[in-house]
Amino acid sequence: MRLEYSRFLLGLGSVAIPILIHLLHLRRPQRVLFTNIGFIREVDLTTTRQRKIQHLLLLLNRISFLVFLVVAFCQPFIPAEKHEIGGATGAIDVIVDASPSMRRTAKGEDALFNTAIKQADGLSKVYPTSQFRLMNSGITAVSQALYKAKLLVLQPNSKPALVEEKIKSLEISGENNDPLYLFSDFQQSSFKPDFFKGFGSTRPVVLVPEVGARTGNVFVDSVWFEEAFLRERTNLGLHIRLKNGGSEAVADCPVKVFLGPQQVAAFRVTVNSGQMVVSVVQVQLPNQSLVRGRVIVEDAPVVFDNAYYFTVQAAKNIRVLEVGAVPATQSVYRNEPLFDYAFTRPESINYDALRKANLVLIQAIPTIGSKLRDALHALVVGGGSVVIVPAGPATSHPSYQQLFRDLGLGAVKWELPGTPPELREVAVPSAQEPFFRDVLGAPTRAVAMPRAAPVLRWARTGADILRLRDGESYLSEFGSGTGKVYVFSAPLTTAYSDFAGHVLFVPVLYKLAMRSFRDEQQPAYRLTQATISLTVPTVAGPGQGADQTQFRLVRDSATWLPVQRMQGNALRLEVPASLEDPGFYQVQRAGQSVATVAFNLSPKESELASYSAEQLRAMVGPSQRNIRVLDGGADEAVVAQLQAERSGQPLWRYFLALALACLLAEALLIRFGKPKVGAPRAAVAA
């Protein structure tokens, strides 16, 4: 045992006071004689020996009280086995996890973040003479008063990567051995075993896990529409994937869907712990304007992830360009206002219109030149779609063969020249195929299918949309770049196929055009994403200045100028690190809004499973002896545990309790310490 303030031992001189009082009260008993006694009554007789024992016990209690009180003022303690000291600078590094998951409640009523703030504030009692570096607010060591002020203004944010970034900054900021205290809930979705390697092997590190209450947490993982091409004023199936990231099941949780200010759907869902549930609601888009959507989950007590933001917009007209000798699909696309149809002959192609087209249909042209091949290749690389209907004559085969190689389809086999066309029946497609979903109904009778005479075959590297009854491909889909290539195995002329006159012709061409529509903008993005991609209008006119063409992210009065790259009308933006709040942000150029994007929290923050103190110790392992893990709890308990780890076990409370016990014993001795002895009654002599 050691004493923190040994100078208070001078107070032991006060022990002489009760000793002096005891000596002054010592006196010999005197006998008093009475000549006559009229009455004899019961009296209290106290012997001299009993009086001495009582006085000695009182003296011992008073001496013990003073001794225990003086020792309590000296603040005795049992020294710790490992006494942690600061580094060369004498500063204490502190990181408080301010990620959204710290907003949930602890086992008490307070939030984990507030508990961590109180525990971090208590470090000033553990290191009363040290300076502190609150890494959330910078790497400069400050006084205790300024450190406490910084803790008071610290708020949770939406960046779960904050702790990892601060650890990396510690590695860069210099080589020192200052103690580091990390207060976090240590979510299993964010913290991995290799995370602790960033601490090194010399810096003393103390991990303080914050333990949250067991609860359920239903949140929106993602939303999407099954169709890429969204039409206005039609029923659209909005898929909502919900997940329970908590440890308890959530029953009958209300969910509401808003498009703009109007609520368009509401339902209830039951989700077990760790389970995902997909719900589909029918919504309609009133026009082609962009709509801001929200999915609100009325889930408590974890509420930081109850809102999910997304944007949706009805597709604009699909640009279709047909290149051929005659307009074979003009009657299909011209009758539908969804499509902007154009036809051109091979010798008069407008390549600017071709680059802007969503779908280019090569209709059995005799020869495909190198310029056209390059333009088609660039189109599919940029995400467009190409439909190839081969020509029958053998003289056309070499140019088509080269086009297939340029598009990455590989080699194909052509029918031998002079082989007469042999028409074969196309197999009935399945209504379960994704291409024909919502196109074919349940067959009520035998359906007459079209017939075709293939002029080429290819390896099964693509996805067949239509097959012949003998298993050969008639229409297949191939991926090329970020776009699609669709290939027919036979021309559409009557000598090779009657498909152009069949009832499937129109819905198949509609579907090909609709699948060619591609929107770079996603319904929603994450704040933790590195970059986002958008399609924006190109700058009109050469007079635009460099500053005017810069894109900015704007929300209310806040503005961000992200790192950006523009290629054509494709914009790539890096998400600024200071972007913290979920919601809607406008992309502006020269003060004009060109797009609206929705940002949400990372789903990792909604996964509430955390590592316990024992699990953290197992992850750290015996090799990193510089890292210690404290048992989480109330802020006072953690501070006391830190004081015990640094300075040892304090004993002053026990000595103060002993001093109070001595006072109680003295009171009991005075009250009950005099034994009563009864005297016999005697009659008075006459």
C-alpha positions in Angstrom: 0.0 0.0 0.0 1.2 3.5 -0.8 0.1 7.0 0.2 -0.7 9.7 -2.4 -0.4 12.6 0.1 1.9 11.4 2.9 2.2 14.9 4.4 -1.2 14.4 6.0 0.5 11.9 8.3 1.4 14.9 10.5 -2.3 14.8 11.5 -1.5 11.7 13.6 -0.3 14.1 16.4 -4.0 14.6 17.0 -4.0 11.2 18.7 -2.6 12.9 21.8 -6.0 14.7 22.3 -8.1 11.7 23.4 -5.2 10.4 25.4 -4.9 13.6 27.4 -8.7 13.7 27.9 -8.5 10.2 29.2 -5.8 11.0 31.7 -7.6 14.1 33.0 -10.7 12.1 33.8 -8.8 9.5 35.9 -9.6 9.9 39.7 -9.8 7.6 42.7 -13.4 6.8 43.9 -14.4 8.3 47.3 -16.6 6.6 49.9 -19.4 8.7 51.3 -20.8 7.6 54.8 -24.4 8.4 55.8 -25.3 8.3 59.5 -28.9 7.4 58.9 -30.8 5.9 55.9 -34.5 6.3 55.9 -35.3 4.3 52.8 -33.4 1.6 50.9 -34.1 1.6 47.1 -32.6 0.0 44.0 -29.3 1.7 43.0 -26.9 1.4 40.0 -23.6 0.0 41.2 -20.6 0.3 38.9 -17.4 -1.3 39.9 -14.0 0.3 39.4 -12.9 -2.4 37.0 -15.9 -2.0 34.7 -15.3 1.7 34.6 -11.7 1.2 33.5 -12.7 -1.2 30.7 -15.3 1.3 29.4 -12.8 4.1 29.4 -10.1 2.1 27.6 -12.6 1.1 24.9 -13.6 4.7 24.3 -10.0 5.7 24.2 -9.2 3.0 21.6 -12.2 4.0 19.4 -11.2 7.7 19.5 -7.6 6.9 18.6 -8.7 4.6 15.8 -11.1 7.2 14.5 -8.4 9.8 14.2 -5.9 7.4 12.7 -8.3 6.1 10.0 -9.4 9.7 9.2 -5.8 10.9 8.8 -4.9 7.9 6.6 -8.1 8.5 4.4 -6.8 12.1 3.8 -3.5 10.6 2.7 -5.4 8.7 -0.1 -3.8 5.3 0.2 -3.8 2.9 -2.8 -2.5 -0.4 -4.0 -0.1 0.2 -6.8 -1.1 -1.2 -10.3 1.1 -3.9 -11.8 1.5 -1.9 -15.0 1.7 1.9 -14.6 0.9 3.6 -17.9 2.9 6.7 -18.7 2.7 9.3 -21.4 5.1 9.7 -24.3 7.6 12.3 -25.0 5.0 15.0 -25.4 3.0 14.0 -22.4 -0.3 14.3 -24.3 -3.1 11.9 -24.3 -4.7 11.0 -27.6 -8.5 10.4 -27.6 -10.8 9.2 -30.4 -14.6 9.1 -29.8 -16.5 7.1 -32.5 -19.0 9.6 -33.8 -20.6 7.3 -36.4 -24.4 7.0 -36.6 -24.6 3.7 -34.8 -23.4 5.5 -31.6 -26.8 7.3 -31.5 -28.6 4.2 -30.3 -29.3 3.8 -26.6 -27.1 2.0 -24.1 -28.3 -0.4 -21.5 -29.5 2.6 -19.6 -31.4 5.5 -21.1 -28.6 7.6 -22.5 -27.1 7.2 -26.0 -23.9 5.4 -26.6 -22.3 8.6 -27.9 -23.2 10.6 -24.8 -21.8 7.8 -22.6 -18.6 7.9 -24.6 -18.4 11.7 -24.2 -18.7 11.4 -20.4 -16.1 8.7 -20.2 -13.7 10.7 -22.4 -14.3 13.7 -20.1 -13.5 11.5 -17.1 -9.9 11.1 -18.5 -9.1 14.4 -17.0 -9.4 12.8 -13.6 -7.1 10.0 -14.6 -4.5 12.4 -16.0 -4.9 15.6 -14.0 -1.7 17.3 -15.2 -1.6 16.1 -18.9 -2.7 17.8 -22.1 -5.1 16.1 -24.5 -5.5 15.6 -28.3 -9.1 15.0 -29.3 -8.5 13.4 -32.7 -12.0 14.1 -33.9 -11.2 17.9 -33.8 -7.5 17.9 -34.9 -4.1 16.7 -33.8 -3.0 19.6 -31.7 -2.5 19.0 -27.9 -4.7 21.3 -25.8 -5.3 22.1 -22.2 -7.9 20.2 -20.2 -10.3 23.1 -20.2 -10.2 23.4 -24.0 -10.4 19.6 -24.3 -13.6 19.6 -22.3 -15.0 22.4 -24.4 -14.3 20.4 -27.6 -16.1 17.4 -26.1 -19.2 19.4 -25.4 -19.5 20.6 -29.0 -18.7 17.2 -30.6 -21.7 15.7 -32.5 -22.4 12.4 -34.2 -21.9 12.4 -38.0 -22.7 10.0 -40.9 -19.2 8.9 -41.8 -18.5 5.4 -40.4 -15.0 5.5 -41.8 -14.1 8.3 -39.3 -12.3 6.0 -36.8 -10.2 4.3 -39.5 -9.2 7.7 -41.0 -8.1 8.9 -37.6 -6.0 5.8 -37.0 -4.3 6.4 -40.4 -3.6 10.1 -39.4 -1.9 8.8 -36.2 0.5 6.8 -38.3 1.3 9.8 -40.4 1.4 12.5 -37.7 4.6 11.2 -36.1 6.3 8.5 -34.1 5.4 8.9 -30.5 4.3 6.7 -27.7 1.5 8.8 -26.3 -1.4 6.8 -24.9 -4.4 6.4 -27.1 -8.0 5.9 -25.8 -10.6 4.8 -28.3 -14.3 4.9 -27.3 -16.5 3.0 -29.8 -19.2 0.4 -30.1 -16.9 -1.7 -32.3 -19.5 -2.9 -34.9 -18.8 -6.2 -36.4 -19.6 -4.8 -39.9 -16.9 -2.2 -39.7 -14.1 -3.4 -37.4 -12.0 -6.3 -38.7 -9.0 -8.0 -37.0 -6.5 -6.3 -39.3 -7.8 -3.0 -38.1 -5.7 -3.3 -34.9 -2.5 -3.6 -36.9 -2.7 0.1 -37.5 -1.9 0.9 -33.9 1.7 -0.4 -34.1 3.5 -2.2 -31.3 4.8 0.6 -29.1 1.9 3.0 -28.5 -0.1 2.2 -25.4 -3.7 1.8 -26.6 -6.8 1.4 -24.5 -10.1 0.2 -26.1 -13.3 1.1 -24.4 -16.3 -0.8 -25.9 -19.7 0.9 -25.5 -22.4 -1.7 -25.0 -25.8 -1.0 -26.5 -29.1 -2.4 -25.4 -30.5 -5.4 -27.2 -33.1 -4.3 -29.7 -34.4 -4.8 -33.3 -33.6 -2.3 -36.1 -35.5 -2.4 -39.4 -34.0 -0.3 -42.2 -34.3 0.0 -45.9 -31.4 -1.7 -47.6 -32.2 -0.7 -51.2 -35.1 0.1 -53.6 -35.4 -0.6 -57.3 -37.8 -0.9 -60.2 -37.9 -4.1 -62.1 -38.1 -2.3 -65.5 -35.3 -0.1 -66.6 -37.7 1.9 -68.8 -40.2 3.7 -66.6 -43.4 5.1 -68.3 -45.5 7.8 -66.8 -49.0 7.3 -65.7 -48.6 3.5 -65.6 -48.4 1.1 -62.6 -44.8 0.5 -61.7 -43.6 -2.1 -59.2 -41.3 -0.4 -56.6 -39.3 -3.1 -54.8 -38.2 -2.3 -51.3 -35.7 -4.5 -49.5 -36.0 -4.3 -45.8 -33.5 -5.8 -43.3 -33.4 -6.2 -39.5 -29.9 -5.4 -38.4 -30.7 -5.7 -34.7 -30.7 -8.7 -32.3 -34.4 -8.9 -31.7 -37.3 -9.6 -34.1 -39.6 -6.7 -35.1 -43.2 -7.4 -35.6 -45.8 -5.4 -37.5 -43.4 -2.5 -38.3 -45.2 0.4 -40.2 -43.6 1.4 -43.5 -44.7 4.4 -45.6 -43.7 5.4 -49.2 -43.8 9.0 -50.4 -43.4 10.4 -53.9 -42.8 14.1 -53.4 -45.0 15.4 -50.6 -47.7 12.8 -51.2 -48.0 9.4 -49.5 -48.5 6.8 -52.2 -48.3 3.5 -50.2 -48.3 2.1 -46.7 -47.8 -1.4 -45.4 -46.6 -3.3 -42.3 -43.9 -5.9 -42.2 -42.5 -8.4 -39.7 -38.7 -9.0 -39.9 -36.7 -11.5 -37.8 -33.2 -10.7 -36.6 -30.8 -10.7 -39.5 -33.5 -11.4 -42.0 -34.2 -9.6 -45.3 -37.7 -9.0 -46.7 -38.6 -7.6 -50.1 -42.0 -5.9 -50.5 -43.4 -4.6 -53.8 -45.8 -1.6 -53.9 -47.4 -0.2 -57.0 -46.8 3.5 -57.8 -47.3 5.9 -60.7 -45.2 8.7 -62.0 -47.5 11.7 -63.0 -45.1 13.1 -65.7 -41.5 13.0 -66.9 -40.3 15.4 -64.1 -37.9 14.0 -61.5 -39.6 12.9 -58.3 -38.0 12.9 -54.9 -39.1 9.7 -53.0 -38.8 8.6 -49.4 -39.4 5.3 -47.6 -40.1 6.0 -43.9 -39.8 3.1 -41.4 -41.5 3.8 -38.1 -39.1 1.8 -36.0 -37.9 2.7 -32.5 -35.8 3.1 -30.5 -33.1 3.1 -33.2 -34.2 6.0 -35.5 -31.1 7.4 -37.2 -31.8 5.2 -40.3 -35.6 5.4 -40.5 -35.6 7.5 -43.7 -34.4 6.2 -47.1 -34.1 8.8 -49.9 -34.3 8.0 -53.7 -35.1 9.8 -56.9 -37.1 8.5 -59.9 -37.9 9.9 -63.3 -40.1 8.6 -66.1 -37.9 7.8 -69.1 -37.8 10.2 -72.1 -38.3 9.0 -75.7 -36.0 6.2 -76.9 -34.0 7.1 -80.0 -34.1 4.3 -82.6 -32.0 4.5 -85.7 -32.5 1.9 -88.5 -29.8 1.5 -91.1 -30.8 -0.5 -94.2 -32.1 -0.6 -97.8 -35.7 -0.3 -96.7 -37.4 0.8 -93.4 -38.5 -2.7 -92.1 -39.4 -1.5 -88.6 -40.8 1.9 -89.4 -44.4 0.8 -88.9 -43.5 -0.6 -85.5 -41.7 2.4 -84.0 -43.5 5.3 -85.7 -46.8 4.4 -84.3 -45.7 4.6 -80.7 -44.9 8.1 -79.1 -42.3 6.5 -76.8 -39.8 6.2 -79.7 -38.0 8.8 -81.8 -37.5 6.7 -84.9 -35.2 7.6 -87.8 -34.2 5.7 -90.9 -31.1 6.1 -93.0 -29.4 4.3 -95.9 -25.8 3.1 -95.5 -24.4 5.7 -97.8 -26.0 8.6 -96.0 -25.6 7.9 -92.3 -25.6 10.8 -89.9 -23.0 9.6 -87.4 -23.8 12.4 -84.9 -27.4 11.0 -84.7 -25.9 7.5 -84.5 -23.8 8.4 -81.5 -26.9 9.8 -79.7 -29.1 6.8 -80.5 -30.2 4.3 -77.8 -30.7 1.5 -80.3 -29.2 1.1 -83.8 -30.7 -1.6 -86.0 -28.5 -2.9 -88.9 -31.0 -4.2 -91.3 -29.3 -6.6 -93.8 -27.1 -4.0 -95.4 -24.8 -5.5 -98.1 -21.5 -4.3 -96.7 -20.5 -2.8 -93.3 -17.6 -0.3 -93.7 -14.9 0.4 -91.2 -16.3 3.8 -90.2 -19.7 2.2 -89.4 -18.0 -0.6 -87.5 -16.0 1.9 -85.4 -19.2 3.9 -84.7 -21.1 0.8 -83.6 -18.3 -0.3 -81.4 -18.1 3.1 -79.7 -21.9 3.0 -79.2 -21.9 -0.3 -77.3 -18.8 0.7 -75.3 -20.8 3.7 -74.2 -23.8 1.7 -73.2 -25.9 1.7 -76.3 -27.5 -1.3 -78.0 -27.1 -2.7 -81.6 -29.5 -5.1 -83.3 -27.9 -7.0 -86.2 -30.0 -8.6 -88.9 -27.6 -10.4 -91.3 -27.7 -10.2 -95.1 -28.3 -13.4 -97.1 -25.7 -13.1 -99.9 -22.3 -14.6 -99.3 -20.5 -11.5 -100.4 -21.7 -9.7 -97.3 -20.4 -12.3 -94.9 -16.8 -11.0 -94.5 -17.8 -7.5 -93.4 -20.3 -9.0 -90.9 -17.6 -11.4 -89.6 -15.3 -8.4 -89.0 -18.1 -6.6 -87.2 -18.7 -9.6 -84.9 -15.0 -9.7 -84.0 -15.0 -5.9 -83.3 -18.0 -6.3 -81.0 -16.4 -9.2 -79.1 -18.9 -11.8 -80.3 -16.2 -14.2 -81.6 -16.4 -16.2 -84.8 -19.7 -17.4 -86.4 -20.4 -20.1 -88.9 -22.2 -19.2 -92.1 -24.3 -21.5 -94.3 -22.6 -22.8 -97.4 -23.1 -20.6 -100.5 -25.9 -21.8 -102.7 -27.7 -23.7 -100.0 -31.5 -23.0 -100.4 -33.2 -21.5 -97.4 -34.9 -24.2 -95.2 -37.6 -22.7 -93.1 -37.9 -24.2 -89.6 -40.3 -23.3 -86.8 -39.4 -21.2 -83.8 -40.0 -22.7 -80.4 -42.6 -21.2 -78.1 -40.9 -18.9 -75.6 -41.5 -19.3 -71.9 -43.5 -16.6 -70.1 -41.0 -17.0 -67.2 -38.1 -15.8 -69.3 -37.1 -12.2 -68.1 -37.4 -10.9 -71.7 -41.0 -12.1 -72.1 -42.2 -11.4 -68.6 -45.3 -9.2 -68.8 -45.4 -9.8 -72.5 -46.9 -13.3 -72.9 -50.0 -14.5 -71.1 -50.9 -18.1 -70.2 -51.5 -20.1 -73.5 -55.0 -21.3 -73.9 -54.4 -23.2 -77.2 -51.7 -24.2 -79.6 -50.0 -21.1 -81.0 -48.6 -21.0 -84.6 -45.0 -19.8 -84.3 -43.0 -18.1 -87.1 -40.5 -19.9 -89.2 -36.9 -19.0 -90.1 -34.0 -20.2 -92.3 -30.8 -19.4 -90.4 -27.8 -18.2 -92.5 -25.3 -18.2 -89.5 -24.7 -20.0 -86.3 -22.7 -18.9 -83.2 -21.2 -20.4 -80.1 -23.4 -20.4 -77.0 -21.7 -17.4 -75.5 -24.8 -15.3 -75.4 -28.3 -15.6 -73.8 -30.9 -17.0 -76.2 -34.1 -15.0 -76.5 -35.7 -17.1 -79.2 -34.7 -20.6 -80.3 -35.7 -22.9 -83.1 -37.5 -26.2 -82.2 -34.3 -28.1 -82.9 -32.4 -26.0 -80.3 -30.5 -23.6 -82.6 -30.5 -19.9 -81.7 -32.7 -17.5 -83.6 -32.3 -14.3 -81.5 -29.6 -14.0 -78.9 -28.3 -11.3 -76.6 -24.5 -10.6 -76.1 -22.8 -8.2 -73.7 -20.3 -5.8 -75.3 -18.6 -3.1 -73.3 -21.4 -1.6 -71.1 -24.0 -2.1 -73.9 -25.8 -5.0 -75.6 -25.7 -6.6 -79.0 -28.7 -8.6 -80.3 -28.2 -10.9 -83.3 -30.8 -12.6 -85.5 -29.7 -15.7 -87.3 -31.8 -15.0 -90.4 -32.8 -12.0 -92.5 -36.3 -10.6 -92.1 -37.2 -11.0 -95.8 -39.9 -13.5 -96.7 -37.4 -15.8 -98.3 -35.7 -16.4 -95.0 -38.4 -15.7 -92.3 -42.0 -14.8 -91.8 -41.2 -13.3 -88.4 -41.9 -9.7 -89.6 -45.6 -10.7 -90.1 -46.0 -12.6 -86.8 -47.7 -11.3 -83.7 -44.4 -11.6 -81.7 -42.6 -9.1 -84.0 -44.0 -5.9 -82.5 -43.6 -6.9 -78.8 -40.0 -8.2 -79.4 -38.9 -5.0 -81.1 -40.6 -2.9 -78.4 -38.7 -4.9 -75.8 -35.4 -4.6 -77.6 -35.9 -0.8 -77.7 -36.9 -0.5 -74.1 -34.0 -2.7 -72.9 -31.7 -0.3 -74.8 -32.6 2.5 -72.5 -30.0 3.1 -69.8 -29.9 5.7 -67.1 -26.5 6.5 -65.6 -28.1 7.9 -62.5 -29.0 5.4 -59.8 -32.1 5.9 -57.6 -29.9 6.4 -54.5 -26.2 6.6 -53.5 -24.3 6.0 -50.3 -22.4 8.7 -48.4 -19.5 6.3 -48.2 -19.2 5.8 -52.0 -16.0 7.1 -53.6 -17.6 8.3 -56.9 -21.0 8.7 -58.6 -21.8 8.8 -62.4 -24.4 11.0 -64.0 -25.6 11.9 -67.5 -25.9 15.7 -67.8 -26.6 18.0 -70.8 -23.4 19.1 -72.6 -22.4 22.8 -72.3 -24.0 24.8 -75.2 -21.8 27.3 -76.9 -18.0 28.0 -76.8 -18.4 31.1 -74.6 -18.7 29.2 -71.3 -16.0 30.0 -68.9 -14.1 27.4 -66.9 -15.7 28.4 -63.6 -19.1 28.3 -65.1 -18.7 24.7 -66.3 -17.7 23.5 -62.9 -20.3 21.3 -61.2 -21.2 21.8 -57.6 -23.2 19.9 -55.1 -25.7 22.1 -53.3 -28.0 21.5 -50.4 -29.8 24.5 -48.8 -27.1 27.1 -48.3 -24.2 24.6 -48.2 -22.1 24.1 -51.4 -19.4 21.6 -52.3 -17.0 21.6 -55.2 -16.1 18.0 -55.8 -13.3 16.5 -57.9 -15.0 15.8 -61.3 -14.4 14.5 -64.8 -16.6 15.2 -67.8 -16.5 13.0 -70.9 -19.2 13.9 -73.4 -22.3 14.1 -71.4 -21.1 11.6 -68.8 -20.1 13.2 -65.5 -18.1 11.5 -62.8 -18.0 13.1 -59.4 -16.0 12.2 -56.3 -18.1 12.3 -53.2 -16.6 15.0 -50.9 -15.4 13.7 -47.5 -17.3 16.5 -45.8 -20.6 15.3 -47.1 -22.2 13.9 -44.0 -26.0 14.2 -43.9 -28.3 11.9 -45.9 -30.9 13.6 -48.1 -31.3 15.3 -51.5 -28.5 17.3 -53.2 -28.7 19.3 -56.4 -25.9 19.1 -59.0 -25.6 22.7 -60.3 -23.6 24.2 -63.2 -23.4 28.0 -63.6 -26.1 28.3 -60.9 -28.5 26.1 -62.9 -29.6 22.7 -61.5 -28.8 19.8 -64.0 -29.6 16.8 -61.7 -30.8 15.8 -58.3 -29.2 12.9 -56.4 -30.1 11.2 -53.2 -27.6 10.1 -50.5 -28.2 7.6 -47.7 -26.2 6.2 -44.8 -24.1 3.1 -45.3 -26.1 0.0 -44.4 -23.2 -1.2 -42.3 -24.2 1.4 -39.7 -27.6 -0.2 -39.3 -26.0 -3.6 -38.5 -26.0 -3.3 -34.7 -24.0 -6.4 -33.9 -20.9 -5.4 -31.9 -17.9 -7.0 -30.4 -17.8 -7.6 -26.7 -14.8 -6.9 -24.5 -13.9 -10.6 -24.5 -14.1 -10.8 -28.3 -11.9 -7.8 -28.7 -9.3 -9.3 -26.4 -9.3 -12.4 -28.5 -9.0 -10.4 -31.7 -6.1 -8.4 -30.3 -4.3 -11.6 -29.2 -1.2 -11.9 -27.1 1.2 -10.5 -29.7 0.0 -6.9 -29.2 0.6 -6.4 -25.6 0.4 -2.6 -26.0 -3.4 -2.9 -26.6 -5.7 -3.3 -23.6 -9.5 -3.7 -23.5 -11.6 -2.3 -20.7 -15.0 -3.7 -19.7 -17.7 -1.3 -20.8 -20.3 0.1 -18.4 -21.5 3.3 -16.8 -19.2 6.3 -17.3 -18.3 6.5 -13.5 -17.4 2.8 -13.5 -15.1 3.1 -16.6 -13.4 6.2 -15.1 -12.8 4.3 -11.9 -11.5 1.3 -13.8 -9.1 3.6 -15.7 -7.9 5.2 -12.5 -7.3 1.7 -11.1 -5.4 0.7 -14.2 -3.2 3.8 -14.1 -2.7 4.5 -10.4 -3.8 1.4 -8.7 -6.7 0.5 -6.4 -7.7 3.5 -4.2 -8.4 2.7 -0.5 -9.4 6.0 1.0 -13.1 5.1 0.9 -12.5 2.0 3.1 -10.5 4.0 5.7 -13.3 6.7 5.8 -15.8 3.9 6.4 -13.7 2.6 9.3 -13.5 6.0 10.8 -17.3 6.3 10.7 -17.6 2.8 12.2 -15.5 4.0 15.1 -17.8 6.9 15.8 -20.8 4.5 15.8 -19.0 2.2 18.2 -18.3 5.1 20.6 -22.0 6.1 20.5 -23.0 2.5 21.3 -20.4 2.3 24.2 -21.7 5.5 25.8 -25.4 4.4 25.4 -25.2 0.8 26.4 -21.7 0.5 28.1 -22.9 0.9 31.8 -24.2 -2.4 33.2 -26.9 -2.1 35.8 -26.7 -4.2 39.0 -29.9 -4.4 41.1 -29.6 -4.1 45.0 -31.9 -6.1 47.4 -34.6 -4.2 49.2 -34.4 -4.0 53.0 -37.0 -3.0 55.6 -36.5 0.1 57.7 -35.8 -0.7 61.4 -38.4 0.6 63.8 
